[in-house]
């Protein structure tokens, strides 16, 4: 098992570190100020487009894609530490055009999209000119079991007709979002994993109604946002069907593997920043005649945080390495393992940092409350912990069937 990074990856790691330190972290306060002072919470802060332009000029663009014609051509193992760096700031992924759900949608269109779909939707995404959303989860069924899906994507002649209610459609509020990828039931008589299809639906198509934006712990995550959206007799050309009818689950599995690596490494990056802030606070703040770092069990908290971070990082790198060497199918257990471990480690460390900051940790003066929400969301998004544990156990038990 080899985790050393290629010379190409090492170059990007150093360059991203410098860009993060010199450009992104100093701009966080301005980004928040522009967001709050705008005419609407759903307007792109101008500083984001400035940062995106700088990042693209520096060649720090689409680094998540292994195809060299679209970026630096990094493997999952090589991109993992870069994803971790982007997790240090909630605005960094968009700066580098490496933000979900656009990353997953780009992977879908690149690997399953037709030439016309790639020309119309993928290319603008790759250039960072537009954004997108992914509509799979539904409010009226247990979406942890995706076969429960009630929304439909029926084929009628030369059209696909989509109906249903989706929610937690991340990115739906962004002013640059131009389309969603919708997953719906096409043939209920087919095998349960061949019943569903994915369809490209422009957001301004008649019948698409954003019913509301959903807050997370009271915050709307603007201008990105998470929406509840109704599809009522939404008709698009048959050419908007991705890869053909019944391919929805196949596409979803191909989409989720790399995305979970990205999520987990970003979560560990958030935890690293929280640990750094916690140490800085502990050393600079005095209470009861001592530095906070020397009170109670704070040194043990820091030591345990470092141990947990290293363990989670090594497991995530192993999963990335397995994806590169033996494929997603053989790495399914490890991918689920990291999806359970990394967000929990991040949530715990960020929570401890909030405690060290006291009331300030709950404010927007430091990014800890937003990082905490991100880590907590990940324990539900892309499959809740319980579903991943169930898969891990199933695969583990299978190893002993003939013993």
C-alpha positions as CSV (number, residue, x, y, z in Angstrom):
1,X,0.0,0.0,0.0
2,X,1.6,3.2,-1.2
3,X,0.4,6.6,0.0
4,X,3.3,8.8,-1.2
5,X,2.2,11.5,-3.6
6,X,3.5,11.8,-7.1
7,X,5.6,14.8,-7.9
8,X,2.7,16.3,-9.8
9,X,0.5,15.9,-6.7
10,X,3.1,17.4,-4.4
11,X,3.3,20.5,-6.6
12,X,-0.5,21.0,-6.4
13,X,-0.5,20.4,-2.6
14,X,2.1,23.1,-2.1
15,X,0.3,25.5,-4.5
16,X,-3.1,24.9,-3.0
17,X,-1.7,25.4,0.5
18,X,-0.2,28.8,-0.5
19,X,-3.4,29.9,-2.3
20,X,-5.5,28.9,0.7
21,X,-3.2,30.9,3.1
22,X,-2.7,33.9,0.9
23,X,-6.0,34.3,-0.9
24,X,-8.9,32.3,0.5
25,X,-8.6,32.5,4.3
26,X,-8.0,36.3,4.3
27,X,-11.1,36.7,2.1
28,X,-13.5,34.8,4.3
29,X,-14.6,37.9,6.3
30,X,-15.2,39.9,3.1
31,X,-17.2,37.1,1.6
32,X,-19.5,37.0,4.6
33,X,-19.7,40.8,4.6
34,X,-20.7,40.9,0.9
35,X,-23.2,38.1,1.5
36,X,-24.9,39.9,4.3
37,X,-24.9,43.4,2.8
38,X,-26.4,42.3,-0.6
39,X,-29.9,43.0,-1.7
40,X,-30.6,39.3,-1.3
41,X,-29.0,36.3,0.5
42,X,-29.2,34.4,-2.8
43,X,-26.7,36.7,-4.6
44,X,-23.1,35.6,-5.4
45,X,-20.6,37.7,-3.4
46,X,-18.3,39.4,-6.0
47,X,-15.2,38.2,-4.1
48,X,-16.0,34.6,-5.0
49,X,-15.8,35.3,-8.8
50,X,-12.5,37.2,-8.2
51,X,-11.1,34.2,-6.3
52,X,-12.3,31.7,-9.0
53,X,-10.6,33.7,-11.7
54,X,-7.3,33.7,-9.7
55,X,-7.5,30.0,-9.0
56,X,-8.2,29.2,-12.7
57,X,-5.3,31.4,-13.8
58,X,-3.1,29.5,-11.4
59,X,-4.1,26.2,-12.8
60,X,-5.9,25.2,-9.6
61,X,-9.1,24.1,-11.3
62,X,-11.2,20.9,-11.6
63,X,-8.5,19.1,-9.6
64,X,-10.9,16.3,-8.6
65,X,-11.2,14.9,-12.1
66,X,-8.6,12.2,-13.0
67,X,-8.9,12.8,-16.7
68,X,-5.9,15.0,-17.7
69,X,-7.8,16.8,-20.4
70,X,-10.0,18.5,-17.8
71,X,-7.5,19.2,-15.0
72,X,-4.1,18.0,-13.6
73,X,-5.1,14.4,-14.0
74,X,-4.7,13.4,-10.3
75,X,-5.7,10.0,-9.0
76,X,-8.0,9.6,-6.0
77,X,-5.0,9.1,-3.7
78,X,-3.3,12.2,-5.1
79,X,-6.4,14.4,-4.9
80,X,-7.3,13.3,-1.4
81,X,-4.9,15.7,0.5
82,X,-6.0,18.5,-1.8
83,X,-9.6,17.8,-0.9
84,X,-8.5,17.9,2.7
85,X,-7.0,21.4,2.2
86,X,-10.2,22.7,0.7
87,X,-12.0,21.5,3.8
88,X,-10.2,24.2,5.8
89,X,-12.6,26.8,4.4
90,X,-16.3,26.4,3.5
91,X,-15.7,28.7,0.5
92,X,-12.6,27.0,-0.9
93,X,-14.3,24.1,-2.9
94,X,-16.2,26.6,-5.1
95,X,-13.1,28.7,-5.6
96,X,-11.3,25.7,-7.2
97,X,-14.5,24.5,-9.0
98,X,-14.3,21.3,-6.9
99,X,-17.6,21.8,-5.0
100,X,-20.4,19.3,-4.5
101,X,-22.9,18.6,-6.0
102,X,-21.2,20.0,-9.2
103,X,-18.3,17.6,-8.8
104,X,-20.7,14.6,-8.9
105,X,-22.8,16.0,-11.7
106,X,-19.6,16.6,-13.7
107,X,-18.5,13.1,-13.2
108,X,-21.9,11.8,-14.3
109,X,-22.0,13.9,-17.4
110,X,-18.4,13.1,-18.3
111,X,-18.8,9.3,-17.9
112,X,-22.5,8.8,-18.9
113,X,-23.6,11.9,-20.8
114,X,-24.1,12.2,-24.5
115,X,-22.1,14.5,-26.7
116,X,-24.9,17.0,-26.7
117,X,-25.4,16.8,-23.0
118,X,-21.7,17.4,-22.5
119,X,-21.6,20.3,-24.8
120,X,-24.7,22.0,-23.3
121,X,-24.2,21.3,-19.6
122,X,-20.8,19.7,-18.8
123,X,-18.6,22.3,-20.5
124,X,-20.1,25.3,-18.7
125,X,-19.8,23.4,-15.4
126,X,-16.1,22.7,-16.2
127,X,-15.5,26.3,-16.9
128,X,-17.3,27.3,-13.6
129,X,-19.8,29.5,-15.5
130,X,-22.9,27.7,-14.1
131,X,-23.8,25.5,-11.1
132,X,-26.2,22.6,-10.7
133,X,-28.2,20.6,-8.2
134,X,-29.0,16.9,-7.6
135,X,-32.6,15.9,-6.8
136,X,-32.8,12.4,-5.3
137,X,-34.0,12.6,-1.6
138,X,-37.7,12.8,-1.0
139,X,-39.6,14.0,2.2
140,X,-42.4,11.5,2.1
141,X,-40.4,8.3,2.1
142,X,-37.3,6.9,4.0
143,X,-34.7,8.0,1.4
144,X,-32.0,6.0,3.1
145,X,-33.5,3.2,1.0
146,X,-33.5,4.8,-2.4
147,X,-35.7,2.0,-3.8
148,X,-38.5,3.8,-1.9
149,X,-38.4,6.6,-4.4
150,X,-41.9,7.8,-5.4
151,X,-41.0,10.5,-8.0
152,X,-41.5,9.3,-11.5
153,X,-39.6,9.9,-14.8
154,X,-42.0,8.4,-17.4
155,X,-41.1,8.2,-21.1
156,X,-43.9,9.4,-23.3
157,X,-43.0,9.5,-27.0
158,X,-40.1,11.8,-27.5
159,X,-40.4,13.3,-24.0
160,X,-39.6,12.4,-20.4
161,X,-42.3,13.5,-18.0
162,X,-41.2,14.0,-14.4
163,X,-43.4,14.3,-11.3
164,X,-42.7,14.3,-7.6
165,X,-41.4,16.2,-4.6
166,X,-37.7,16.3,-3.8
167,X,-35.9,18.0,-0.9
168,X,-32.4,18.7,0.4
169,X,-31.5,19.5,-3.2
170,X,-28.2,21.2,-2.4
171,X,-27.1,24.1,-4.5
172,X,-30.7,24.9,-5.6
173,X,-30.5,28.4,-4.2
174,X,-27.4,29.5,-6.0
175,X,-28.0,32.2,-8.5
176,X,-25.8,30.4,-11.1
177,X,-27.6,27.1,-10.9
178,X,-29.0,26.3,-14.3
179,X,-30.1,22.6,-14.1
180,X,-30.7,19.7,-11.8
181,X,-30.2,16.0,-12.3
182,X,-33.5,14.4,-11.3
183,X,-33.8,10.7,-10.4
184,X,-37.2,9.1,-10.8
185,X,-39.0,5.8,-11.3
186,X,-39.4,4.8,-14.9
187,X,-40.3,1.1,-14.9
188,X,-41.7,-0.3,-11.7
189,X,-41.8,-3.8,-13.2
190,X,-38.1,-4.0,-13.9
191,X,-35.5,-5.3,-11.5
192,X,-35.4,-3.0,-8.5
193,X,-32.0,-1.6,-9.5
194,X,-33.1,-1.1,-13.1
195,X,-36.4,0.8,-12.4
196,X,-35.0,4.4,-12.1
197,X,-33.5,6.9,-14.5
198,X,-31.6,10.2,-14.3
199,X,-32.8,13.2,-16.2
200,X,-31.4,16.6,-16.9
201,X,-34.0,19.3,-16.1
202,X,-33.3,23.0,-16.6
203,X,-34.4,24.9,-13.5
204,X,-36.7,27.2,-15.4
205,X,-38.7,24.4,-17.1
206,X,-42.4,24.8,-16.7
207,X,-43.7,22.7,-13.8
208,X,-40.5,23.2,-11.7
209,X,-41.4,25.0,-8.5
210,X,-39.0,25.7,-5.6
211,X,-41.4,25.5,-2.6
212,X,-38.9,26.6,0.0
213,X,-35.3,26.7,1.1
214,X,-34.5,24.6,4.0
215,X,-32.4,25.9,7.0
216,X,-29.8,23.8,8.7
217,X,-29.6,24.6,12.4
218,X,-31.3,27.9,11.5
219,X,-28.9,28.9,8.7
220,X,-29.7,28.8,5.0
221,X,-26.2,28.2,3.8
222,X,-26.7,31.0,1.3
223,X,-26.1,31.6,-1.5
224,X,-25.8,27.8,-2.0
225,X,-28.8,26.6,-0.1
226,X,-30.8,23.3,0.1
227,X,-34.2,23.4,-1.5
228,X,-37.5,21.6,-1.5
229,X,-38.7,21.5,-5.1
230,X,-41.9,20.2,-6.8
231,X,-41.9,18.7,-10.3
232,X,-45.4,18.8,-11.7
233,X,-45.8,17.4,-15.2
234,X,-42.3,18.6,-16.1
235,X,-41.6,17.7,-19.7
236,X,-38.1,17.6,-21.3
237,X,-36.9,16.1,-24.5
238,X,-35.9,12.4,-24.5
239,X,-32.4,13.6,-25.2
240,X,-32.2,14.8,-21.6
241,X,-32.3,11.2,-20.3
242,X,-28.8,10.3,-19.1
243,X,-27.4,7.0,-20.5
244,X,-30.9,5.6,-21.2
245,X,-33.8,4.4,-19.1
246,X,-33.2,2.3,-16.0
247,X,-29.6,3.3,-15.5
248,X,-30.2,5.5,-12.5
249,X,-28.8,3.3,-9.8
250,X,-25.8,2.3,-11.9
251,X,-25.0,6.0,-12.4
252,X,-25.6,6.8,-8.7
253,X,-23.1,4.2,-7.6
254,X,-20.5,5.5,-10.0
255,X,-21.2,9.0,-8.7
256,X,-21.0,8.3,-5.0
257,X,-17.6,6.5,-4.7
258,X,-15.3,9.4,-5.5
259,X,-17.6,11.9,-3.9
260,X,-17.4,10.1,-0.5
261,X,-13.6,10.3,-0.6
262,X,-13.9,14.1,-1.3
263,X,-16.5,14.6,1.5
264,X,-14.4,12.7,4.1
265,X,-11.2,14.4,3.3
266,X,-12.9,17.8,3.4
267,X,-14.3,16.9,6.8
268,X,-10.9,16.0,8.0
269,X,-9.6,19.4,6.7
270,X,-12.4,21.1,8.7
271,X,-11.3,19.1,11.8
272,X,-7.6,20.2,11.2
273,X,-8.6,23.8,11.1
274,X,-10.7,23.4,14.2
275,X,-7.8,21.8,16.0
276,X,-5.5,24.6,14.9
277,X,-8.0,27.2,16.2
278,X,-8.5,25.3,19.4
279,X,-4.8,25.3,20.1
280,X,-4.4,29.0,19.3
281,X,-7.3,29.8,21.6
282,X,-6.0,27.6,24.4
283,X,-2.6,29.1,24.3
284,X,-3.7,32.8,24.1
285,X,-6.6,32.7,26.6
286,X,-6.2,32.8,30.4
287,X,-8.6,31.7,33.0
288,X,-8.1,31.1,36.7
289,X,-4.5,32.2,36.4
290,X,-3.6,29.6,33.7
291,X,-3.7,29.3,30.0
292,X,-6.8,27.4,28.9
293,X,-4.6,24.8,27.3
294,X,-3.4,23.8,30.8
295,X,-6.8,23.6,32.4
296,X,-8.8,20.4,33.0
297,X,-8.2,17.7,30.4
298,X,-7.5,20.1,27.5
299,X,-4.1,18.6,26.6
300,X,-5.7,15.1,26.5
301,X,-8.4,16.5,24.2
302,X,-5.8,17.8,21.8
303,X,-3.8,14.5,21.9
304,X,-6.9,12.4,21.3
305,X,-7.9,14.7,18.4
306,X,-4.5,14.2,16.7
307,X,-4.8,10.5,17.2
308,X,-8.3,10.3,15.7
309,X,-7.4,12.6,12.8
310,X,-4.4,10.4,11.8
311,X,-6.5,7.2,12.1
312,X,-9.3,8.6,10.0
313,X,-6.9,10.1,7.4
314,X,-5.1,6.8,6.9
315,X,-8.3,4.9,6.5
316,X,-9.5,7.4,3.9
317,X,-6.3,7.2,2.0
318,X,-6.6,3.4,2.0
319,X,-10.0,3.7,0.5
320,X,-8.8,6.1,-2.1
321,X,-5.8,3.9,-2.9
322,X,-8.1,0.9,-3.3
323,X,-10.4,2.8,-5.7
324,X,-7.4,3.6,-7.8
325,X,-6.0,0.0,-7.8
326,X,-8.8,-2.4,-7.5
327,X,-11.9,-0.3,-8.2
328,X,-15.0,1.0,-6.4
329,X,-16.7,-2.4,-6.0
330,X,-13.8,-3.9,-4.1
331,X,-13.5,-0.8,-1.9
332,X,-17.1,-0.6,-0.9
333,X,-16.5,-1.6,2.7
334,X,-13.7,0.9,3.1
335,X,-15.7,3.7,1.5
336,X,-18.5,3.1,3.9
337,X,-16.1,2.9,6.8
338,X,-14.7,6.3,6.1
339,X,-18.2,7.7,5.6
340,X,-19.0,6.7,9.2
341,X,-15.6,7.6,10.8
342,X,-14.5,10.9,9.2
343,X,-17.7,13.0,9.9
344,X,-17.8,11.7,13.4
345,X,-14.2,12.6,14.1
346,X,-14.7,16.0,12.6
347,X,-17.9,16.6,14.5
348,X,-16.2,15.7,17.8
349,X,-13.1,17.8,17.3
350,X,-15.1,20.9,16.0
351,X,-17.4,20.6,19.0
352,X,-14.4,20.5,21.4
353,X,-13.0,23.6,19.6
354,X,-16.4,25.4,20.1
355,X,-16.2,24.6,23.8
356,X,-12.7,26.0,24.0
357,X,-13.9,29.3,22.4
358,X,-17.0,29.5,24.7
359,X,-19.6,31.9,23.4
360,X,-17.4,33.1,20.6
361,X,-17.4,29.6,19.1
362,X,-21.1,29.9,18.5
363,X,-20.8,33.2,16.6
364,X,-19.7,33.9,13.0
365,X,-16.5,35.5,14.3
366,X,-14.9,32.1,13.8
367,X,-16.1,29.5,11.3
368,X,-16.6,26.7,13.9
369,X,-20.4,26.7,14.0
370,X,-20.6,26.4,10.2
371,X,-18.0,23.7,10.2
372,X,-19.9,21.8,12.8
373,X,-23.1,22.0,10.8
374,X,-21.2,20.7,7.8
375,X,-19.8,17.7,9.7
376,X,-23.2,16.9,11.2
377,X,-24.9,17.0,7.8
378,X,-22.4,14.5,6.5
379,X,-23.6,11.9,9.0
380,X,-26.9,11.9,7.0
381,X,-25.9,13.0,3.5
382,X,-24.9,10.3,1.0
383,X,-26.3,7.6,3.2
384,X,-26.7,7.8,7.0
385,X,-24.3,6.2,9.4
386,X,-26.7,3.3,10.0
387,X,-26.9,2.4,6.3
388,X,-23.1,2.3,5.9
389,X,-22.7,0.2,9.0
390,X,-25.3,-2.2,7.7
391,X,-23.3,-2.6,4.4
392,X,-20.0,-3.0,6.3
393,X,-21.5,-5.8,8.4
394,X,-23.0,-7.4,5.3
395,X,-19.7,-7.5,3.5
396,X,-17.9,-8.6,6.6
397,X,-20.3,-11.5,7.2
398,X,-20.0,-12.5,3.6
399,X,-16.3,-13.2,4.1
400,X,-17.2,-16.0,6.5
401,X,-20.1,-17.7,4.6
402,X,-18.1,-20.8,3.6
403,X,-16.1,-21.1,6.8
